[in-house]
Amino acid sequence: MAAIFSGFGGILGFGDSMSLKVYNTLSRSVEGFVPLKKGEVGMYVCGPTVYGPGHIGHARTYTAFDIIRRYLEYKGFKVKYVVNITDVHDDLIRRADEDGTTIFSLAEKNISLFMKDLDALGIKRPSVMPRVTGHMKEILEVIEALEKKGFAYETEDGVYFSVSKFPEYGKLSGIKPKKRMTGTRVETDKYEKGDAADFALWKKAREGEPSWPSRWGDGRPGWHIECSAMSTKYLGNKFDIHGGAVDLVFPHHENEIAQSECAFGEKPFVKYWLHAGFLNVAGEKMSKSLGNFITIPQLLGKFDPKAFRFFIAGLHYRSRVDFRDEYIVNAAKGLAKWNAMIQGLLDADGKDNGDEVKTAISGARHGFEKCMDEDFNLPNAWAELNGFQSKINSILAAGGPSKADAQEAIAFMKELNSVFGFFEFGKKAEEKAPKEIRDLIAEREKSRKEKDFAEADRIRQELRQKGFELLDTPQGVKFKKT
């Protein structure tokens, strides 16, 4: 196996992270990435609330973190990747009531759709996808620990976290809670919320709502507590990476830090916080009221999912994204050029070009890894890879490379595809064409050999009308779809 993977830069050093740097939202700086356990990474990304289909903002976030996860694996790390599913929430209860169904039926339908969308987008399945409804025991244990340590209190409608008891609150977002102008809470009144900034850990049951038993009465968890319970169950009380969209920094991730560090005593409970940037649609924030809300099924019904993935892979994960149809159309064209180059390599059996291909591969690999090691800088990485593409296309146009060199280049492209997941390595063009097209090409070749050039030109025009352009090369006739 070592020989097969010898081209992977990270595999050679098995999880060597000294060169990898990431931007940590917590420190607001780029830091060297050193995992808690050598060679292994624990990574948690906040998943969807499944009251409806996922939207393109979700598609952007989960594609971006999929590429990060894949690059860590490319570097040789063993990654345990956890993405939660929020299947009990105010939005789920409201939508289920509107649809005349239960939150459980609604969640099952949308979870199934979400998994289908992940597969279509080329996103690798997470190691674990825990659901809130399957982790009530763990959630209640965290709340009980917070209450026992004096960080939580009960009211008439639930259990709340006391933000004032955690002086470091706001260290992730920089947002500090405002003092109530009316004074402080009367400690003996357990049925009054202590401060406006305090947030719910447990919501006591209301009529008609789903509920679970607890020491405080039947109810359901608040939104933030679920991630503290599930992330630590699968990754430990302290782990390497916590990710999500930038709009989760406050209050969700801020509250996670407060309740987790108070419950478990680990500071910081997450070493590196990574956040994906906003996604706008045609320059405006996506919203149903503006009529620019796009679900993932709508996206996939209109565009090749690999083209969308190629588009996202060209952007820095922290950048603000502007989604426009023409950008995906252009991305599809860009991806087609890469696949055409790969097809040329699959078909190549030309002249030896010395060390040109090996040198191009070595330079591209080094440049790619150097850029990706700088907080996964994809735009700069593609600048390096585009130079490689130009060089290989020049070699192909000149009648090369040799079959052996072409295979080396293809192996490198497969290395890259372990990170990107959108290149195509199909059969040779001649083998992929429909039989009707192959027969016409054979007829044209026969006409050319018999010097019936008029007939050969006629067949060329017929093929063009059917969407196939013939290319006469030193290696013989090739074709591409137009």
TORFIKOL-309506 format. One line per field, with one value per residue (C-alpha): residue number from 1; residue in one letter; x, z, y. Coordinates in nm, 3 decimals. Example, Ala and Ser with C-alpha at 12.3 -4.5 7.8 and 13.67 -1.06 7.14 Angstrom:
2
resi c(1  2) $
resn c(A  S) $
x c(1.230  1.367) $
z c(0.780  0.714) $
y c(-0.450  -0.106) $
***
This chain:
482
resi c(1  2  3  4  5  6  7  8  9  10  11  12  13  14  15  16  17  18  19  20  21  22  23  24  25  26  27  28  29  30  31  32  33  34  35  36  37  38  39  40  41  42  43  44  45  46  47  48  49  50  51  52  53  54  55  56  57  58  59  60  61  62  63  64  65  66  67  68  69  70  71  72  73  74  75  76  77  78  79  80  81  82  83  84  85  86  87  88  89  90  91  92  93  94  95  96  97  98  99  100  101  102  103  104  105  106  107  108  109  110  111  112  113  114  115  116  117  118  119  120  121  122  123  124  125  126  127  128  129  130  131  132  133  134  135  136  137  138  139  140  141  142  143  144  145  146  147  148  149  150  151  152  153  154  155  156  157  158  159  160  161  162  163  164  165  166  167  168  169  170  171  172  173  174  175  176  177  178  179  180  181  182  183  184  185  186  187  188  189  190  191  192  193  194  195  196  197  198  199  200  201  202  203  204  205  206  207  208  209  210  211  212  213  214  215  216  217  218  219  220  221  222  223  224  225  226  227  228  229  230  231  232  233  234  235  236  237  238  239  240  241  242  243  244  245  246  247  248  249  250  251  252  253  254  255  256  257  258  259  260  261  262  263  264  265  266  267  268  269  270  271  272  273  274  275  276  277  278  279  280  281  282  283  284  285  286  287  288  289  290  291  292  293  294  295  296  297  298  299  300  301  302  303  304  305  306  307  308  309  310  311  312  313  314  315  316  317  318  319  320  321  322  323  324  325  326  327  328  329  330  331  332  333  334  335  336  337  338  339  340  341  342  343  344  345  346  347  348  349  350  351  352  353  354  355  356  357  358  359  360  361  362  363  364  365  366  367  368  369  370  371  372  373  374  375  376  377  378  379  380  381  382  383  384  385  386  387  388  389  390  391  392  393  394  395  396  397  398  399  400  401  402  403  404  405  406  407  408  409  410  411  412  413  414  415  416  417  418  419  420  421  422  423  424  425  426  427  428  429  430  431  432  433  434  435  436  437  438  439  440  441  442  443  444  445  446  447  448  449  450  451  452  453  454  455  456  457  458  459  460  461  462  463  464  465  466  467  468  469  470  471  472  473  474  475  476  477  478  479  480  481  482) $
resn c(M  A  A  I  F  S  G  F  G  G  I  L  G  F  G  D  S  M  S  L  K  V  Y  N  T  L  S  R  S  V  E  G  F  V  P  L  K  K  G  E  V  G  M  Y  V  C  G  P  T  V  Y  G  P  G  H  I  G  H  A  R  T  Y  T  A  F  D  I  I  R  R  Y  L  E  Y  K  G  F  K  V  K  Y  V  V  N  I  T  D  V  H  D  D  L  I  R  R  A  D  E  D  G  T  T  I  F  S  L  A  E  K  N  I  S  L  F  M  K  D  L  D  A  L  G  I  K  R  P  S  V  M  P  R  V  T  G  H  M  K  E  I  L  E  V  I  E  A  L  E  K  K  G  F  A  Y  E  T  E  D  G  V  Y  F  S  V  S  K  F  P  E  Y  G  K  L  S  G  I  K  P  K  K  R  M  T  G  T  R  V  E  T  D  K  Y  E  K  G  D  A  A  D  F  A  L  W  K  K  A  R  E  G  E  P  S  W  P  S  R  W  G  D  G  R  P  G  W  H  I  E  C  S  A  M  S  T  K  Y  L  G  N  K  F  D  I  H  G  G  A  V  D  L  V  F  P  H  H  E  N  E  I  A  Q  S  E  C  A  F  G  E  K  P  F  V  K  Y  W  L  H  A  G  F  L  N  V  A  G  E  K  M  S  K  S  L  G  N  F  I  T  I  P  Q  L  L  G  K  F  D  P  K  A  F  R  F  F  I  A  G  L  H  Y  R  S  R  V  D  F  R  D  E  Y  I  V  N  A  A  K  G  L  A  K  W  N  A  M  I  Q  G  L  L  D  A  D  G  K  D  N  G  D  E  V  K  T  A  I  S  G  A  R  H  G  F  E  K  C  M  D  E  D  F  N  L  P  N  A  W  A  E  L  N  G  F  Q  S  K  I  N  S  I  L  A  A  G  G  P  S  K  A  D  A  Q  E  A  I  A  F  M  K  E  L  N  S  V  F  G  F  F  E  F  G  K  K  A  E  E  K  A  P  K  E  I  R  D  L  I  A  E  R  E  K  S  R  K  E  K  D  F  A  E  A  D  R  I  R  Q  E  L  R  Q  K  G  F  E  L  L  D  T  P  Q  G  V  K  F  K  K  T) $
x c(0.000  0.285  0.396  0.046  0.017  0.377  0.274  0.059  0.258  0.095  0.116  0.493  0.498  0.190  -0.011  0.276  0.098  0.392  0.335  -0.043  -0.188  -0.552  -0.737  -0.881  -1.191  -1.122  -0.780  -0.860  -0.527  -0.363  -0.212  -0.001  -0.223  -0.117  -0.388  -0.437  -0.338  -0.068  -0.200  -0.567  -0.821  -1.157  -1.381  -1.739  -1.953  -2.301  -2.555  -2.898  -3.228  -3.442  -3.774  -3.738  -3.499  -3.143  -3.060  -2.758  -2.608  -2.596  -2.450  -2.173  -2.088  -2.086  -1.895  -1.632  -1.586  -1.588  -1.288  -1.116  -1.186  -1.057  -0.741  -0.668  -0.702  -0.479  -0.221  -0.235  -0.460  -0.720  -1.025  -1.329  -1.588  -1.914  -2.214  -2.526  -2.890  -3.131  -3.459  -3.644  -3.668  -3.922  -3.907  -3.978  -4.276  -4.417  -4.372  -4.515  -4.825  -4.863  -4.829  -5.055  -4.785  -4.545  -4.192  -4.071  -4.228  -4.117  -3.762  -3.736  -3.848  -3.599  -3.310  -3.353  -3.353  -3.049  -2.848  -2.942  -2.826  -2.493  -2.429  -2.521  -2.285  -1.999  -1.980  -1.835  -2.062  -1.953  -1.811  -2.109  -2.436  -2.602  -2.962  -3.088  -3.378  -3.134  -2.921  -3.157  -2.963  -2.638  -2.812  -2.976  -2.644  -2.477  -2.764  -2.752  -2.375  -2.426  -2.695  -2.483  -2.189  -2.407  -2.417  -2.783  -3.110  -3.472  -3.764  -4.132  -4.081  -3.743  -3.378  -3.141  -2.768  -2.650  -2.424  -2.301  -2.141  -1.904  -1.678  -1.525  -1.859  -1.808  -1.450  -1.538  -1.758  -1.637  -2.000  -2.052  -2.395  -2.560  -2.657  -3.027  -3.125  -3.382  -3.128  -3.021  -3.227  -3.367  -3.182  -3.466  -3.714  -3.640  -3.926  -3.783  -3.526  -3.209  -3.083  -3.186  -2.866  -2.934  -3.032  -3.248  -3.097  -3.432  -3.780  -4.067  -4.342  -4.630  -4.956  -4.935  -4.556  -4.326  -4.153  -3.918  -3.901  -3.645  -3.588  -3.740  -4.049  -4.127  -3.981  -3.724  -3.372  -3.280  -3.098  -2.740  -2.708  -2.743  -2.408  -2.221  -2.365  -2.317  -1.977  -1.820  -1.987  -1.812  -1.494  -1.423  -1.448  -1.175  -1.130  -0.951  -1.187  -1.536  -1.682  -1.997  -2.129  -2.017  -2.370  -2.342  -2.056  -2.312  -2.508  -2.484  -2.111  -2.063  -2.320  -2.162  -1.832  -1.993  -2.194  -1.924  -1.635  -1.846  -1.978  -1.654  -1.386  -1.179  -1.052  -1.064  -1.294  -1.227  -0.876  -0.959  -1.283  -1.333  -1.619  -1.740  -1.846  -2.193  -2.361  -2.561  -2.774  -2.710  -2.569  -2.850  -2.900  -3.098  -3.454  -3.797  -3.938  -3.700  -3.787  -3.424  -3.435  -3.284  -3.306  -3.045  -3.297  -3.367  -2.994  -2.940  -3.236  -3.078  -2.703  -2.451  -2.361  -1.996  -2.003  -2.136  -1.867  -1.601  -1.733  -1.714  -1.370  -1.240  -1.326  -1.167  -1.389  -1.397  -1.491  -1.836  -1.989  -2.214  -2.419  -2.529  -2.638  -2.368  -2.098  -2.205  -2.225  -1.867  -1.760  -1.901  -1.689  -1.381  -1.436  -1.490  -1.141  -0.987  -1.178  -1.074  -0.712  -0.764  -0.923  -0.622  -0.396  -0.609  -0.575  -0.208  0.058  0.291  0.653  0.874  0.917  1.203  1.138  0.884  0.581  0.754  0.878  0.531  0.376  0.635  0.598  0.218  0.204  0.442  0.254  -0.086  0.018  0.197  -0.118  -0.357  -0.138  -0.204  -0.555  -0.680  -0.616  -0.795  -0.773  -0.394  -0.386  -0.580  -0.334  -0.066  -0.283  -0.383  -0.015  0.007  -0.296  -0.141  0.186  0.018  -0.204  0.107  0.268  -0.049  -0.069  0.293  0.222  0.313  0.337  0.438  0.190  0.400  0.423  0.052  -0.023  0.188  -0.006  -0.336  -0.222  -0.152  -0.496  -0.646  -0.452  -0.611  -0.949  -0.926  -0.959  -1.190  -1.415  -1.526  -1.281  -1.385  -1.165  -1.379  -1.306  -1.123  -1.328  -1.368  -1.509  -1.751  -1.915  -2.250  -2.219  -2.380  -2.103  -1.827  -1.964  -1.970  -1.611  -1.507  -1.685  -1.507  -1.169  -1.248  -1.342  -1.020  -0.809  -0.992  -0.928  -1.302  -1.256  -1.599  -1.764  -1.526  -1.622  -1.991  -1.957  -1.765  -2.057  -2.305  -2.110  -2.097  -2.475  -2.500  -2.282  -1.940  -1.637  -1.358  -0.996  -0.722  -0.413  -0.074  -0.217  -0.513  -0.866  -1.015  -1.339  -1.507  -1.867  -1.966) $
z c(0.000  0.073  -0.290  -0.415  -0.201  -0.222  -0.423  -0.147  0.026  0.366  0.368  0.357  0.690  0.829  0.971  0.981  1.070  1.125  0.786  0.814  0.945  1.009  1.097  1.445  1.508  1.881  1.864  1.552  1.407  1.187  1.399  1.336  1.338  1.601  1.685  2.038  1.934  1.673  1.342  1.442  1.412  1.585  1.383  1.451  1.216  1.308  1.091  0.960  1.137  0.924  0.906  0.527  0.241  0.270  0.088  -0.110  0.199  0.349  0.024  0.040  0.406  0.390  0.061  0.205  0.518  0.311  0.118  0.446  0.585  0.264  0.266  0.624  0.512  0.213  0.464  0.633  0.930  1.053  1.076  1.291  1.138  1.322  1.181  1.396  1.291  1.477  1.466  1.748  1.736  1.737  1.357  1.326  1.560  1.370  1.026  1.143  1.272  0.939  0.746  0.977  1.063  1.347  1.390  1.364  1.021  0.898  1.020  0.862  0.525  0.529  0.670  0.382  0.136  0.302  0.276  -0.091  -0.145  0.029  -0.201  -0.512  -0.410  -0.367  0.008  0.195  0.463  0.811  1.050  1.280  1.227  1.570  1.612  1.903  1.970  2.012  2.273  2.544  2.811  2.725  2.699  3.042  3.196  3.078  3.210  3.545  3.566  3.498  3.764  4.018  3.957  3.994  3.630  3.565  3.738  3.704  3.622  3.565  3.196  3.188  3.289  3.195  3.179  3.388  3.155  3.438  3.603  3.306  3.290  2.959  2.778  2.447  2.386  2.052  1.903  2.092  2.190  2.561  2.724  2.825  3.188  3.261  3.349  3.602  3.835  3.918  3.968  4.312  4.387  4.585  4.297  4.090  3.848  3.708  3.429  3.579  3.294  2.939  2.811  2.984  2.744  2.767  2.834  2.883  2.780  2.985  2.788  2.638  2.535  2.204  2.181  2.185  2.519  2.713  3.091  3.308  3.675  3.599  3.436  3.081  2.810  2.533  2.502  2.405  2.075  2.196  2.450  2.189  2.026  2.357  2.443  2.106  2.011  2.340  2.337  2.012  2.028  2.400  2.633  2.434  2.059  1.763  1.521  1.549  1.229  1.094  0.904  1.026  1.133  1.410  1.587  1.798  1.983  1.905  1.925  2.198  2.407  2.329  2.468  2.785  2.868  2.761  2.946  3.259  3.248  3.163  3.298  2.977  2.849  2.560  2.491  2.119  2.002  1.659  1.553  1.174  1.008  0.648  0.503  0.408  0.080  -0.100  -0.411  -0.685  -0.431  -0.175  0.137  0.057  0.192  0.097  0.117  -0.161  -0.373  -0.400  -0.163  -0.344  -0.204  -0.277  -0.481  -0.692  -0.740  -0.842  -1.078  -1.268  -1.257  -1.260  -0.891  -0.987  -1.147  -0.821  -0.628  -0.870  -0.812  -0.433  -0.458  -0.626  -0.326  0.013  0.273  0.480  0.189  0.128  -0.173  -0.431  -0.609  -0.965  -1.236  -1.474  -1.221  -1.220  -1.601  -1.614  -1.351  -1.568  -1.859  -1.639  -1.511  -1.868  -1.960  -1.678  -1.778  -2.141  -2.027  -1.828  -2.134  -2.339  -2.084  -2.087  -2.465  -2.477  -2.615  -2.771  -2.765  -2.459  -2.322  -2.088  -1.738  -1.840  -1.702  -1.382  -1.323  -1.386  -1.141  -0.871  -0.902  -0.900  -0.600  -0.403  -0.496  -0.420  -0.075  0.011  -0.064  0.104  0.413  0.445  0.588  0.290  0.041  -0.260  -0.489  -0.467  -0.499  -0.826  -0.961  -0.917  -1.068  -1.368  -1.454  -1.447  -1.675  -1.926  -1.930  -1.981  -2.258  -2.434  -2.413  -2.546  -2.836  -2.925  -2.958  -2.610  -2.347  -2.340  -2.200  -1.885  -1.821  -1.891  -1.627  -1.375  -1.453  -1.418  -1.080  -0.968  -1.084  -0.878  -0.576  -0.628  -0.677  -0.334  -0.210  -0.475  -0.580  -0.920  -1.188  -1.425  -1.513  -1.765  -2.055  -2.360  -2.575  -2.850  -2.602  -2.446  -2.772  -2.877  -3.131  -3.399  -3.358  -3.352  -3.675  -3.846  -3.739  -3.879  -4.209  -4.232  -4.173  -4.445  -4.685  -4.610  -4.676  -5.008  -5.078  -5.096  -4.921  -5.020  -4.835  -4.541  -4.517  -4.538  -4.246  -4.048  -4.097  -3.994  -3.678  -3.606  -3.637  -3.385  -3.140  -3.203  -3.333  -3.491  -3.413  -3.638  -3.416  -3.456  -3.244  -3.479  -3.494  -3.165  -3.092  -2.835  -2.762  -2.871) $
y c(0.000  0.242  0.233  0.309  0.622  0.738  1.045  1.188  1.460  1.419  1.041  1.060  1.237  1.062  1.345  1.592  1.915  2.148  2.312  2.339  2.664  2.753  3.071  3.029  3.242  3.215  3.380  3.585  3.478  3.216  2.939  2.633  2.327  2.074  1.818  1.695  1.344  1.294  1.168  1.204  1.485  1.518  1.748  1.859  2.069  2.192  2.014  2.111  2.164  1.936  2.121  2.150  2.072  2.200  2.524  2.640  2.800  2.451  2.319  2.578  2.513  2.133  2.128  2.364  2.151  1.833  1.967  2.060  1.713  1.551  1.762  1.660  1.298  1.372  1.499  1.161  1.234  0.991  1.217  1.146  1.377  1.442  1.633  1.651  1.646  1.874  1.684  1.863  2.241  2.524  2.541  2.168  2.192  2.488  2.328  1.994  2.175  2.356  2.030  1.831  1.579  1.497  1.629  1.269  1.207  1.548  1.492  1.145  1.281  1.568  1.365  1.118  1.407  1.566  1.243  1.213  1.573  1.507  1.212  1.412  1.692  1.446  1.508  1.212  1.075  1.191  0.933  0.990  1.180  1.191  1.308  1.516  1.279  0.991  1.172  1.294  1.103  1.284  1.621  1.584  1.478  1.800  2.014  1.836  1.894  2.265  2.291  2.103  2.339  2.645  2.756  2.670  2.753  2.648  2.877  2.819  2.748  2.576  2.559  2.842  2.898  3.192  3.391  3.616  3.311  3.271  3.581  3.471  3.485  3.665  3.549  3.388  3.660  3.964  4.033  4.099  4.065  4.391  4.443  4.462  4.818  4.698  4.540  4.189  3.877  3.802  3.478  3.325  3.359  3.051  3.123  3.446  3.444  3.585  3.801  3.882  3.717  3.385  3.110  2.799  2.458  2.282  2.398  2.266  2.099  2.292  2.133  1.953  1.966  1.661  1.610  1.385  1.322  1.500  1.590  1.933  1.786  1.682  1.900  1.927  2.065  2.417  2.455  2.509  2.228  1.954  2.030  2.034  1.693  1.526  1.669  1.564  1.222  1.131  1.340  1.379  1.678  1.852  1.815  1.970  2.145  2.286  2.428  2.582  2.880  3.223  3.315  3.053  3.233  3.419  3.307  2.937  2.874  3.133  2.949  2.614  2.736  2.868  2.558  2.308  2.469  2.512  2.155  1.975  2.209  2.192  2.528  2.563  2.271  2.325  2.407  2.555  2.725  2.743  2.930  2.933  3.270  3.391  3.304  3.572  3.528  3.786  4.027  3.996  3.792  3.480  3.491  3.365  3.718  3.829  3.528  3.421  3.123  2.822  2.470  2.206  1.998  2.310  2.362  2.000  2.012  2.299  2.238  1.956  1.911  1.870  2.215  2.362  2.176  2.307  2.660  2.626  2.465  2.778  2.996  3.041  2.879  3.199  3.425  3.570  3.392  3.553  3.288  3.362  3.118  3.240  3.156  2.789  2.788  2.919  2.666  2.386  2.510  2.525  2.172  2.049  2.176  1.975  1.663  1.714  1.724  1.405  1.243  1.347  1.179  0.864  0.849  0.949  0.717  0.967  1.072  1.081  1.431  1.359  1.488  1.754  1.570  1.460  1.814  1.957  1.711  1.778  2.153  2.141  1.911  2.131  2.449  2.294  2.174  2.498  2.699  2.457  2.454  2.828  2.799  2.596  2.877  2.731  3.038  3.032  2.654  2.675  2.930  2.663  2.389  2.599  2.630  2.252  2.221  2.464  2.270  1.931  2.066  2.200  1.857  1.692  1.938  1.859  1.486  1.371  1.249  0.885  0.639  0.595  0.969  1.009  0.747  0.941  1.257  1.071  0.933  1.290  1.401  1.119  1.245  1.586  1.425  1.265  1.625  1.770  1.484  1.615  1.503  1.224  0.928  0.743  0.515  0.641  0.872  0.613  0.363  0.615  0.724  0.571  0.289  0.506  0.766  0.507  0.356  0.698  0.766  0.429  0.507  0.840  0.677  0.424  0.708  0.893  0.584  0.540  0.914  0.983  1.316  1.447  1.160  1.205  1.574  1.486  1.245  1.509  1.750  1.482  1.415  1.787  1.804  1.521  1.717  1.559  1.747  1.539  1.615  1.477  1.432  1.262  0.979  0.937  1.075  1.196  1.372  1.591  1.674  2.023) $
***
